[in-house]
Amino acid sequence: MQYSVLMEFIPGLTQIWVARLQPEDPIYTFDTLEACEAKAAELQATDETGRLYKASEADATATY
């Protein structure tokens, strides 16, 4: 199973989660939930906008 890091599209609003904000942004995918959660925590700690990040099962039908 694959896991992806998702972030709030708009900081403070948890209705829309995205894998990247711009086409040139990386998409972080991992084989383990633990590694994905660790990366999400790392990104959230360094994000100055207050945006939340989370680990989620990768969706094969999603458009990236």
All heavy atoms as TSV, in Angstrom:
chain	resi	resn	atom	element	x	y	z
A	1	MET	N	N	0.837	-1.169	0.000
A	1	MET	CA	C	0.000	0.000	0.000
A	1	MET	C	C	0.891	1.244	0.000
A	1	MET	O	O	1.927	1.275	0.639
A	1	MET	CB	C	-0.909	-0.027	1.230
A	1	MET	CG	C	-1.864	1.130	1.282
A	1	MET	SD	S	-3.055	1.032	2.633
A	1	MET	CE	C	-3.834	-0.528	2.281
A	2	GLN	N	N	0.459	2.267	-0.697
A	2	GLN	CA	C	1.177	3.532	-0.768
A	2	GLN	C	C	0.440	4.588	0.067
A	2	GLN	O	O	-0.783	4.565	0.163
A	2	GLN	CB	C	1.249	4.018	-2.212
A	2	GLN	CG	C	2.170	3.209	-3.087
A	2	GLN	CD	C	3.597	3.667	-2.920
A	2	GLN	OE1	O	3.903	4.829	-3.127
A	2	GLN	NE2	N	4.458	2.754	-2.535
A	3	TYR	N	N	1.218	5.503	0.629
A	3	TYR	CA	C	0.671	6.602	1.415
A	3	TYR	C	C	1.210	7.913	0.869
A	3	TYR	O	O	2.349	7.976	0.414
A	3	TYR	CB	C	1.061	6.466	2.894
A	3	TYR	CG	C	0.529	5.199	3.509
A	3	TYR	CD1	C	1.280	4.031	3.508
A	3	TYR	CD2	C	-0.739	5.165	4.066
A	3	TYR	CE1	C	0.791	2.865	4.056
A	3	TYR	CE2	C	-1.244	3.994	4.614
A	3	TYR	CZ	C	-0.473	2.853	4.605
A	3	TYR	OH	O	-0.975	1.696	5.142
A	4	SER	N	N	0.388	8.958	0.907
A	4	SER	CA	C	0.773	10.278	0.432
A	4	SER	C	C	0.573	11.302	1.523
A	4	SER	O	O	-0.330	11.177	2.344
A	4	SER	CB	C	-0.077	10.699	-0.780
A	4	SER	OG	O	0.122	9.841	-1.857
A	5	VAL	N	N	1.413	12.335	1.488
A	5	VAL	CA	C	1.244	13.466	2.390
A	5	VAL	C	C	0.263	14.438	1.740
A	5	VAL	O	O	0.425	14.809	0.577
A	5	VAL	CB	C	2.583	14.178	2.658
A	5	VAL	CG1	C	2.365	15.445	3.478
A	5	VAL	CG2	C	3.559	13.254	3.361
A	6	LEU	N	N	-0.766	14.813	2.480
A	6	LEU	CA	C	-1.728	15.804	2.015
A	6	LEU	C	C	-1.638	17.036	2.906
A	6	LEU	O	O	-1.269	16.945	4.072
A	6	LEU	CB	C	-3.148	15.245	2.061
A	6	LEU	CG	C	-3.427	14.011	1.221
A	6	LEU	CD1	C	-4.877	13.583	1.392
A	6	LEU	CD2	C	-3.102	14.250	-0.240
A	7	MET	N	N	-1.983	18.191	2.333
A	7	MET	CA	C	-1.986	19.447	3.083
A	7	MET	C	C	-3.286	20.183	2.829
A	7	MET	O	O	-3.952	19.947	1.821
A	7	MET	CB	C	-0.803	20.315	2.668
A	7	MET	CG	C	-0.868	20.809	1.233
A	7	MET	SD	S	0.634	21.598	0.669
A	7	MET	CE	C	1.466	20.180	-0.039
A	8	GLU	N	N	-3.639	21.052	3.758
A	8	GLU	CA	C	-4.817	21.879	3.559
A	8	GLU	C	C	-4.586	22.779	2.352
A	8	GLU	O	O	-3.519	23.370	2.206
A	8	GLU	CB	C	-5.061	22.786	4.766
A	8	GLU	CG	C	-5.442	22.082	6.019
A	8	GLU	CD	C	-5.542	23.046	7.180
A	8	GLU	OE1	O	-4.679	23.927	7.333
A	8	GLU	OE2	O	-6.498	22.904	7.936
A	9	PHE	N	N	-5.570	22.874	1.482
A	9	PHE	CA	C	-5.453	23.768	0.326
A	9	PHE	C	C	-5.405	25.215	0.794
A	9	PHE	O	O	-4.583	26.001	0.343
A	9	PHE	CB	C	-6.615	23.536	-0.640
A	9	PHE	CG	C	-6.545	24.374	-1.883
A	9	PHE	CD1	C	-5.501	24.237	-2.777
A	9	PHE	CD2	C	-7.528	25.305	-2.149
A	9	PHE	CE1	C	-5.431	25.012	-3.916
A	9	PHE	CE2	C	-7.473	26.090	-3.294
A	9	PHE	CZ	C	-6.420	25.939	-4.175
A	10	ILE	N	N	-6.290	25.551	1.723
A	10	ILE	CA	C	-6.303	26.883	2.329
A	10	ILE	C	C	-6.042	26.694	3.817
A	10	ILE	O	O	-6.789	25.978	4.485
A	10	ILE	CB	C	-7.658	27.589	2.104
A	10	ILE	CG1	C	-7.918	27.749	0.614
A	10	ILE	CG2	C	-7.700	28.931	2.834
A	10	ILE	CD1	C	-9.311	28.242	0.272
A	11	PRO	N	N	-4.974	27.303	4.336
A	11	PRO	CA	C	-4.669	27.133	5.762
A	11	PRO	C	C	-5.867	27.481	6.646
A	11	PRO	O	O	-6.524	28.498	6.454
A	11	PRO	CB	C	-3.515	28.109	6.002
A	11	PRO	CG	C	-2.863	28.252	4.658
A	11	PRO	CD	C	-3.995	28.170	3.668
A	12	GLY	N	N	-6.165	26.586	7.580
A	12	GLY	CA	C	-7.266	26.805	8.508
A	12	GLY	C	C	-8.596	26.221	8.066
A	12	GLY	O	O	-9.538	26.171	8.840
A	13	LEU	N	N	-8.685	25.765	6.824
A	13	LEU	CA	C	-9.920	25.156	6.310
A	13	LEU	C	C	-9.627	23.695	5.975
A	13	LEU	O	O	-8.835	23.399	5.087
A	13	LEU	CB	C	-10.420	25.891	5.067
A	13	LEU	CG	C	-10.795	27.361	5.263
A	13	LEU	CD1	C	-11.197	27.993	3.946
A	13	LEU	CD2	C	-11.921	27.496	6.272
A	14	THR	N	N	-10.285	22.789	6.668
A	14	THR	CA	C	-9.974	21.364	6.519
A	14	THR	C	C	-10.889	20.631	5.543
A	14	THR	O	O	-10.894	19.409	5.508
A	14	THR	CB	C	-10.047	20.663	7.893
A	14	THR	OG1	O	-11.370	20.826	8.418
A	14	THR	CG2	C	-9.024	21.221	8.858
A	15	GLN	N	N	-11.637	21.354	4.724
A	15	GLN	CA	C	-12.542	20.696	3.782
A	15	GLN	C	C	-11.825	20.186	2.530
A	15	GLN	O	O	-12.264	19.215	1.923
A	15	GLN	CB	C	-13.661	21.657	3.341
A	15	GLN	CG	C	-14.651	21.989	4.412
A	15	GLN	CD	C	-14.206	23.172	5.268
A	15	GLN	OE1	O	-13.117	23.713	5.108
A	15	GLN	NE2	N	-15.049	23.579	6.188
A	16	ILE	N	N	-10.752	20.841	2.120
A	16	ILE	CA	C	-10.061	20.462	0.883
A	16	ILE	C	C	-8.602	20.153	1.203
A	16	ILE	O	O	-7.869	21.003	1.714
A	16	ILE	CB	C	-10.135	21.586	-0.173
A	16	ILE	CG1	C	-11.589	21.931	-0.481
A	16	ILE	CG2	C	-9.394	21.166	-1.437
A	16	ILE	CD1	C	-11.758	23.144	-1.372
A	17	TRP	N	N	-8.191	18.927	0.879
A	17	TRP	CA	C	-6.814	18.487	1.091
A	17	TRP	C	C	-6.192	18.175	-0.265
A	17	TRP	O	O	-6.840	17.579	-1.127
A	17	TRP	CB	C	-6.787	17.242	1.975
A	17	TRP	CG	C	-7.252	17.510	3.363
A	17	TRP	CD1	C	-8.553	17.534	3.796
A	17	TRP	CD2	C	-6.452	17.838	4.484
A	17	TRP	NE1	N	-8.594	17.844	5.137
A	17	TRP	CE2	C	-7.311	18.037	5.586
A	17	TRP	CE3	C	-5.078	17.984	4.675
A	17	TRP	CZ2	C	-6.840	18.365	6.857
A	17	TRP	CZ3	C	-4.625	18.300	5.950
A	17	TRP	CH2	C	-5.497	18.490	7.010
A	18	VAL	N	N	-4.935	18.583	-0.461
A	18	VAL	CA	C	-4.249	18.392	-1.736
A	18	VAL	C	C	-2.859	17.794	-1.499
A	18	VAL	O	O	-2.294	17.931	-0.424
A	18	VAL	CB	C	-4.127	19.724	-2.509
A	18	VAL	CG1	C	-5.501	20.260	-2.901
A	18	VAL	CG2	C	-3.360	20.767	-1.708
A	19	ALA	N	N	-2.327	17.139	-2.522
A	19	ALA	CA	C	-0.982	16.575	-2.442
A	19	ALA	C	C	0.079	17.622	-2.777
A	19	ALA	O	O	1.221	17.506	-2.345
A	19	ALA	CB	C	-0.852	15.381	-3.383
A	20	ARG	N	N	-0.313	18.633	-3.550
A	20	ARG	CA	C	0.611	19.730	-3.869
A	20	ARG	C	C	-0.200	20.967	-4.228
A	20	ARG	O	O	-1.351	20.870	-4.651
A	20	ARG	CB	C	1.560	19.345	-4.992
A	20	ARG	CG	C	0.872	19.012	-6.296
A	20	ARG	CD	C	1.873	18.622	-7.346
A	20	ARG	NE	N	1.190	18.145	-8.535
A	20	ARG	CZ	C	1.791	17.570	-9.529
A	20	ARG	NH1	N	3.089	17.380	-9.500
A	20	ARG	NH2	N	1.108	17.175	-10.571
A	21	LEU	N	N	0.431	22.127	-4.060
A	21	LEU	CA	C	-0.244	23.387	-4.347
A	21	LEU	C	C	0.013	23.866	-5.769
A	21	LEU	O	O	-0.848	24.469	-6.390
A	21	LEU	CB	C	0.209	24.457	-3.347
A	21	LEU	CG	C	-0.159	24.184	-1.888
A	21	LEU	CD1	C	0.481	25.221	-0.989
A	21	LEU	CD2	C	-1.671	24.174	-1.711
A	22	GLN	N	N	1.206	23.624	-6.276
A	22	GLN	CA	C	1.606	24.050	-7.621
A	22	GLN	C	C	2.058	22.822	-8.411
A	22	GLN	O	O	2.550	21.857	-7.816
A	22	GLN	CB	C	2.771	25.052	-7.538
A	22	GLN	CG	C	2.489	26.287	-6.706
A	22	GLN	CD	C	1.440	27.185	-7.340
A	22	GLN	OE1	O	1.339	27.262	-8.557
A	22	GLN	NE2	N	0.659	27.844	-6.508
A	23	PRO	N	N	1.944	22.852	-9.734
A	23	PRO	CA	C	2.364	21.691	-10.538
A	23	PRO	C	C	3.830	21.295	-10.330
A	23	PRO	O	O	4.176	20.121	-10.448
A	23	PRO	CB	C	2.136	22.146	-11.983
A	23	PRO	CG	C	1.117	23.219	-11.888
A	23	PRO	CD	C	1.341	23.893	-10.559
A	24	GLU	N	N	4.670	22.255	-9.994
A	24	GLU	CA	C	6.093	21.952	-9.810
A	24	GLU	C	C	6.429	21.456	-8.394
A	24	GLU	O	O	7.550	21.009	-8.143
A	24	GLU	CB	C	6.966	23.162	-10.163
A	24	GLU	CG	C	6.677	24.402	-9.356
A	24	GLU	CD	C	5.562	25.274	-9.926
A	24	GLU	OE1	O	4.996	24.982	-10.986
A	24	GLU	OE2	O	5.263	26.275	-9.269
A	25	ASP	N	N	5.484	21.492	-7.473
A	25	ASP	CA	C	5.708	20.990	-6.117
A	25	ASP	C	C	5.834	19.472	-6.132
A	25	ASP	O	O	5.164	18.795	-6.917
A	25	ASP	CB	C	4.552	21.384	-5.192
A	25	ASP	CG	C	4.484	22.864	-4.895
A	25	ASP	OD1	O	5.484	23.575	-5.150
A	25	ASP	OD2	O	3.426	23.313	-4.425
A	26	PRO	N	N	6.656	18.920	-5.243
A	26	PRO	CA	C	6.771	17.451	-5.178
A	26	PRO	C	C	5.531	16.824	-4.548
A	26	PRO	O	O	4.814	17.460	-3.773
A	26	PRO	CB	C	7.996	17.235	-4.278
A	26	PRO	CG	C	8.048	18.452	-3.419
A	26	PRO	CD	C	7.528	19.582	-4.272
A	27	ILE	N	N	5.283	15.575	-4.913
A	27	ILE	CA	C	4.257	14.776	-4.259
A	27	ILE	C	C	5.015	13.749	-3.423
A	27	ILE	O	O	5.817	12.979	-3.942
A	27	ILE	CB	C	3.337	14.077	-5.272
A	27	ILE	CG1	C	2.564	15.120	-6.067
A	27	ILE	CG2	C	2.390	13.110	-4.561
A	27	ILE	CD1	C	1.706	14.539	-7.167
A	28	TYR	N	N	4.773	13.771	-2.123
A	28	TYR	CA	C	5.485	12.879	-1.216
A	28	TYR	C	C	4.688	11.592	-1.032
A	28	TYR	O	O	3.580	11.610	-0.515
A	28	TYR	CB	C	5.690	13.560	0.139
A	28	TYR	CG	C	6.545	14.793	0.065
A	28	TYR	CD1	C	5.975	16.062	0.093
A	28	TYR	CD2	C	7.923	14.696	-0.046
A	28	TYR	CE1	C	6.760	17.203	0.023
A	28	TYR	CE2	C	8.724	15.826	-0.122
A	28	TYR	CZ	C	8.132	17.075	-0.086
A	28	TYR	OH	O	8.913	18.201	-0.162
A	29	THR	N	N	5.257	10.476	-1.489
A	29	THR	CA	C	4.619	9.167	-1.336
A	29	THR	C	C	5.581	8.221	-0.626
A	29	THR	O	O	6.801	8.301	-0.811
A	29	THR	CB	C	4.201	8.569	-2.688
A	29	THR	OG1	O	5.347	8.455	-3.520
A	29	THR	CG2	C	3.150	9.414	-3.366
A	30	PHE	N	N	5.021	7.328	0.179
A	30	PHE	CA	C	5.819	6.417	0.992
A	30	PHE	C	C	5.176	5.036	1.027
A	30	PHE	O	O	3.984	4.897	0.824
A	30	PHE	CB	C	5.938	6.963	2.430
A	30	PHE	CG	C	6.607	8.301	2.489
A	30	PHE	CD1	C	5.861	9.472	2.385
A	30	PHE	CD2	C	7.976	8.397	2.627
A	30	PHE	CE1	C	6.470	10.712	2.429
A	30	PHE	CE2	C	8.597	9.639	2.673
A	30	PHE	CZ	C	7.846	10.799	2.572
A	31	ASP	N	N	5.996	4.036	1.328
A	31	ASP	CA	C	5.517	2.659	1.431
A	31	ASP	C	C	4.937	2.350	2.799
A	31	ASP	O	O	4.192	1.386	2.947
A	31	ASP	CB	C	6.649	1.668	1.132
A	31	ASP	CG	C	7.083	1.736	-0.327
A	31	ASP	OD1	O	6.227	1.988	-1.195
A	31	ASP	OD2	O	8.278	1.530	-0.594
A	32	THR	N	N	5.304	3.147	3.811
A	32	THR	CA	C	4.798	2.892	5.158
A	32	THR	C	C	4.076	4.128	5.696
A	32	THR	O	O	4.452	5.268	5.395
A	32	THR	CB	C	5.926	2.519	6.143
A	32	THR	OG1	O	6.779	3.640	6.321
A	32	THR	CG2	C	6.722	1.314	5.644
A	33	LEU	N	N	3.070	3.881	6.504
A	33	LEU	CA	C	2.321	4.963	7.133
A	33	LEU	C	C	3.225	5.763	8.071
A	33	LEU	O	O	3.142	6.988	8.130
A	33	LEU	CB	C	1.122	4.397	7.893
A	33	LEU	CG	C	0.240	5.400	8.631
A	33	LEU	CD1	C	-0.330	6.440	7.671
A	33	LEU	CD2	C	-0.864	4.685	9.382
A	34	GLU	N	N	4.110	5.083	8.773
A	34	GLU	CA	C	4.999	5.752	9.723
A	34	GLU	C	C	5.898	6.762	9.031
A	34	GLU	O	O	6.083	7.883	9.517
A	34	GLU	CB	C	5.848	4.723	10.486
A	34	GLU	CG	C	5.047	3.836	11.407
A	34	GLU	CD	C	4.308	2.704	10.686
A	34	GLU	OE1	O	4.606	2.424	9.503
A	34	GLU	OE2	O	3.405	2.123	11.303
A	35	ALA	N	N	6.479	6.391	7.888
A	35	ALA	CA	C	7.351	7.302	7.151
A	35	ALA	C	C	6.563	8.493	6.618
A	35	ALA	O	O	7.038	9.635	6.645
A	35	ALA	CB	C	8.039	6.563	5.999
A	36	CYS	N	N	5.351	8.237	6.176
A	36	CYS	CA	C	4.501	9.303	5.656
A	36	CYS	C	C	4.100	10.268	6.769
A	36	CYS	O	O	4.148	11.492	6.586
A	36	CYS	CB	C	3.267	8.699	4.991
A	36	CYS	SG	S	2.293	9.872	4.045
A	37	GLU	N	N	3.746	9.734	7.923
A	37	GLU	CA	C	3.388	10.587	9.059
A	37	GLU	C	C	4.572	11.425	9.524
A	37	GLU	O	O	4.414	12.583	9.903
A	37	GLU	CB	C	2.858	9.738	10.211
A	37	GLU	CG	C	1.484	9.169	9.942
A	37	GLU	CD	C	1.012	8.208	11.019
A	37	GLU	OE1	O	1.860	7.597	11.723
A	37	GLU	OE2	O	-0.216	8.054	11.154
A	38	ALA	N	N	5.760	10.846	9.476
A	38	ALA	CA	C	6.962	11.582	9.879
A	38	ALA	C	C	7.221	12.749	8.932
A	38	ALA	O	O	7.547	13.858	9.373
A	38	ALA	CB	C	8.166	10.642	9.925
A	39	LYS	N	N	7.063	12.527	7.628
A	39	LYS	CA	C	7.267	13.602	6.650
A	39	LYS	C	C	6.197	14.678	6.811
A	39	LYS	O	O	6.493	15.876	6.715
A	39	LYS	CB	C	7.261	13.042	5.230
A	39	LYS	CG	C	7.573	14.073	4.167
A	39	LYS	CD	C	8.980	14.622	4.351
A	39	LYS	CE	C	9.373	15.564	3.237
A	39	LYS	NZ	N	10.733	16.094	3.405
A	40	ALA	N	N	4.957	14.281	7.043
A	40	ALA	CA	C	3.877	15.245	7.255
A	40	ALA	C	C	4.186	16.127	8.461
A	40	ALA	O	O	4.003	17.347	8.418
A	40	ALA	CB	C	2.540	14.528	7.421
A	41	ALA	N	N	4.664	15.530	9.548
A	41	ALA	CA	C	5.015	16.286	10.750
A	41	ALA	C	C	6.177	17.236	10.469
A	41	ALA	O	O	6.168	18.388	10.924
A	41	ALA	CB	C	5.363	15.331	11.882
A	42	GLU	N	N	7.151	16.772	9.712
A	42	GLU	CA	C	8.298	17.619	9.349
A	42	GLU	C	C	7.845	18.823	8.522
A	42	GLU	O	O	8.252	19.963	8.793
A	42	GLU	CB	C	9.303	16.789	8.548
A	42	GLU	CG	C	10.462	17.576	7.994
A	42	GLU	CD	C	11.297	16.763	7.010
A	42	GLU	OE1	O	11.383	15.525	7.162
A	42	GLU	OE2	O	11.850	17.377	6.082
A	43	LEU	N	N	7.010	18.590	7.532
A	43	LEU	CA	C	6.538	19.682	6.681
A	43	LEU	C	C	5.676	20.672	7.473
A	43	LEU	O	O	5.798	21.887	7.303
A	43	LEU	CB	C	5.746	19.120	5.501
A	43	LEU	CG	C	6.561	18.332	4.476
A	43	LEU	CD1	C	5.634	17.603	3.513
A	43	LEU	CD2	C	7.514	19.241	3.731
A	44	GLN	N	N	4.817	20.157	8.342
A	44	GLN	CA	C	3.955	21.027	9.135
A	44	GLN	C	C	4.784	21.896	10.081
A	44	GLN	O	O	4.478	23.073	10.277
A	44	GLN	CB	C	2.948	20.190	9.918
A	44	GLN	CG	C	1.924	21.028	10.658
A	44	GLN	CD	C	0.784	20.194	11.205
A	44	GLN	OE1	O	0.312	19.288	10.519
A	44	GLN	NE2	N	0.356	20.489	12.401
A	45	ALA	N	N	5.839	21.339	10.648
A	45	ALA	CA	C	6.687	22.082	11.583
A	45	ALA	C	C	7.418	23.240	10.903
A	45	ALA	O	O	7.718	24.242	11.553
A	45	ALA	CB	C	7.690	21.139	12.234
A	46	THR	N	N	7.681	23.118	9.605
A	46	THR	CA	C	8.420	24.162	8.897
A	46	THR	C	C	7.526	25.090	8.078
A	46	THR	O	O	8.017	26.044	7.484
A	46	THR	CB	C	9.483	23.549	7.965
A	46	THR	OG1	O	8.837	22.705	7.009
A	46	THR	CG2	C	10.500	22.739	8.757
A	47	ASP	N	N	6.230	24.833	8.055
A	47	ASP	CA	C	5.300	25.654	7.268
A	47	ASP	C	C	4.896	26.887	8.078
A	47	ASP	O	O	4.249	26.776	9.113
A	47	ASP	CB	C	4.065	24.837	6.888
A	47	ASP	CG	C	3.199	25.523	5.856
A	47	ASP	OD1	O	3.024	26.759	5.946
A	47	ASP	OD2	O	2.691	24.834	4.965
A	48	GLU	N	N	5.252	28.043	7.596
A	48	GLU	CA	C	4.991	29.292	8.313
A	48	GLU	C	C	3.550	29.782	8.163
A	48	GLU	O	O	3.156	30.734	8.827
A	48	GLU	CB	C	5.961	30.370	7.839
A	48	GLU	CG	C	7.408	30.033	8.151
A	48	GLU	CD	C	8.392	31.050	7.614
A	48	GLU	OE1	O	7.978	32.018	6.946
A	48	GLU	OE2	O	9.594	30.864	7.865
A	49	THR	N	N	2.757	29.144	7.311
A	49	THR	CA	C	1.367	29.572	7.106
A	49	THR	C	C	0.416	28.975	8.132
A	49	THR	O	O	-0.735	29.379	8.207
A	49	THR	CB	C	0.861	29.172	5.703
A	49	THR	OG1	O	0.767	27.746	5.624
A	49	THR	CG2	C	1.765	29.696	4.605
A	50	GLY	N	N	0.876	27.980	8.902
A	50	GLY	CA	C	0.001	27.298	9.840
A	50	GLY	C	C	-0.820	26.198	9.204
A	50	GLY	O	O	-1.718	25.636	9.824
A	51	ARG	N	N	-0.509	25.881	7.956
A	51	ARG	CA	C	-1.221	24.828	7.215
A	51	ARG	C	C	-1.022	23.482	7.908
A	51	ARG	O	O	0.062	23.175	8.369
A	51	ARG	CB	C	-0.667	24.798	5.790
A	51	ARG	CG	C	-1.270	23.777	4.893
A	51	ARG	CD	C	-0.707	23.908	3.474
A	51	ARG	NE	N	-1.491	24.908	2.767
A	51	ARG	CZ	C	-1.006	26.053	2.299
A	51	ARG	NH1	N	0.265	26.349	2.445
A	51	ARG	NH2	N	-1.789	26.895	1.670
A	52	LEU	N	N	-2.080	22.671	7.980
A	52	LEU	CA	C	-1.992	21.327	8.535
A	52	LEU	C	C	-1.621	20.328	7.448
A	52	LEU	O	O	-1.989	20.498	6.277
A	52	LEU	CB	C	-3.323	20.916	9.168
A	52	LEU	CG	C	-3.791	21.732	10.362
A	52	LEU	CD1	C	-5.148	21.222	10.838
A	52	LEU	CD2	C	-2.772	21.700	11.478
A	53	TYR	N	N	-0.920	19.279	7.837
A	53	TYR	CA	C	-0.520	18.197	6.942
A	53	TYR	C	C	-0.975	16.890	7.556
A	53	TYR	O	O	-1.068	16.762	8.774
A	53	TYR	CB	C	1.003	18.168	6.781
A	53	TYR	CG	C	1.558	19.334	6.014
A	53	TYR	CD1	C	1.651	20.593	6.577
A	53	TYR	CD2	C	2.004	19.167	4.715
A	53	TYR	CE1	C	2.159	21.674	5.873
A	53	TYR	CE2	C	2.522	20.232	3.996
A	53	TYR	CZ	C	2.597	21.479	4.577
A	53	TYR	OH	O	3.096	22.531	3.873
A	54	LYS	N	N	-1.256	15.896	6.707
A	54	LYS	CA	C	-1.648	14.583	7.211
A	54	LYS	C	C	-1.197	13.500	6.238
A	54	LYS	O	O	-0.951	13.756	5.054
A	54	LYS	CB	C	-3.154	14.502	7.423
A	54	LYS	CG	C	-3.981	14.539	6.142
A	54	LYS	CD	C	-5.462	14.418	6.458
A	54	LYS	CE	C	-6.306	14.418	5.199
A	54	LYS	NZ	N	-7.738	14.257	5.502
A	55	ALA	N	N	-1.102	12.283	6.762
A	55	ALA	CA	C	-0.803	11.110	5.949
A	55	ALA	C	C	-2.123	10.487	5.525
A	55	ALA	O	O	-3.073	10.448	6.293
A	55	ALA	CB	C	0.025	10.116	6.740
A	56	SER	N	N	-2.176	10.012	4.281
A	56	SER	CA	C	-3.396	9.416	3.765
A	56	SER	C	C	-3.037	8.292	2.793
A	56	SER	O	O	-1.992	8.348	2.133
A	56	SER	CB	C	-4.218	10.481	3.046
A	56	SER	OG	O	-5.405	9.943	2.524
A	57	GLU	N	N	-3.903	7.297	2.719
A	57	GLU	CA	C	-3.687	6.250	1.713
A	57	GLU	C	C	-3.722	6.885	0.334
A	57	GLU	O	O	-4.601	7.707	0.040
A	57	GLU	CB	C	-4.774	5.183	1.794
A	57	GLU	CG	C	-4.639	4.269	2.974
A	57	GLU	CD	C	-5.675	3.154	2.941
A	57	GLU	OE1	O	-6.082	2.735	1.851
A	57	GLU	OE2	O	-6.054	2.714	4.039
A	58	ALA	N	N	-2.758	6.533	-0.500
A	58	ALA	CA	C	-2.724	7.067	-1.859
A	58	ALA	C	C	-3.930	6.553	-2.630
A	58	ALA	O	O	-4.317	5.388	-2.509
A	58	ALA	CB	C	-1.427	6.657	-2.543
A	59	ASP	N	N	-4.521	7.418	-3.402
A	59	ASP	CA	C	-5.706	7.097	-4.185
A	59	ASP	C	C	-5.309	6.946	-5.651
A	59	ASP	O	O	-4.909	7.906	-6.293
A	59	ASP	CB	C	-6.744	8.211	-4.024
A	59	ASP	CG	C	-8.059	7.913	-4.712
A	59	ASP	OD1	O	-8.137	6.939	-5.494
A	59	ASP	OD2	O	-9.011	8.659	-4.466
A	60	ALA	N	N	-5.437	5.742	-6.183
A	60	ALA	CA	C	-5.026	5.470	-7.563
A	60	ALA	C	C	-5.885	6.208	-8.571
A	60	ALA	O	O	-5.475	6.413	-9.711
A	60	ALA	CB	C	-5.087	3.974	-7.838
A	61	THR	N	N	-7.077	6.661	-8.167
A	61	THR	CA	C	-7.959	7.358	-9.100
A	61	THR	C	C	-7.790	8.883	-9.047
A	61	THR	O	O	-8.419	9.589	-9.811
A	61	THR	CB	C	-9.437	7.032	-8.813
A	61	THR	OG1	O	-9.780	7.506	-7.511
A	61	THR	CG2	C	-9.677	5.531	-8.899
A	62	ALA	N	N	-6.929	9.369	-8.141
A	62	ALA	CA	C	-6.742	10.822	-8.004
A	62	ALA	C	C	-5.919	11.373	-9.151
A	62	ALA	O	O	-5.072	10.692	-9.727
A	62	ALA	CB	C	-6.051	11.129	-6.684
A	63	THR	N	N	-6.178	12.611	-9.485
A	63	THR	CA	C	-5.400	13.316	-10.507
A	63	THR	C	C	-4.378	14.187	-9.805
A	63	THR	O	O	-4.733	15.006	-8.941
A	63	THR	CB	C	-6.327	14.210	-11.366
A	63	THR	OG1	O	-7.313	13.391	-11.955
A	63	THR	CG2	C	-5.526	14.917	-12.441
A	64	TYR	N	N	-3.101	14.018	-10.165
A	64	TYR	CA	C	-2.052	14.791	-9.513
A	64	TYR	C	C	-1.452	15.788	-10.479
A	64	TYR	O	O	-1.015	15.614	-11.480
A	64	TYR	CB	C	-0.954	13.867	-8.979
A	64	TYR	CG	C	-1.442	12.995	-7.844
A	64	TYR	CD1	C	-1.753	11.668	-8.041
A	64	TYR	CD2	C	-1.616	13.528	-6.585
A	64	TYR	CE1	C	-2.189	10.877	-6.991
A	64	TYR	CE2	C	-2.049	12.739	-5.523
A	64	TYR	CZ	C	-2.335	11.430	-5.748
A	64	TYR	OH	O	-2.770	10.645	-4.714
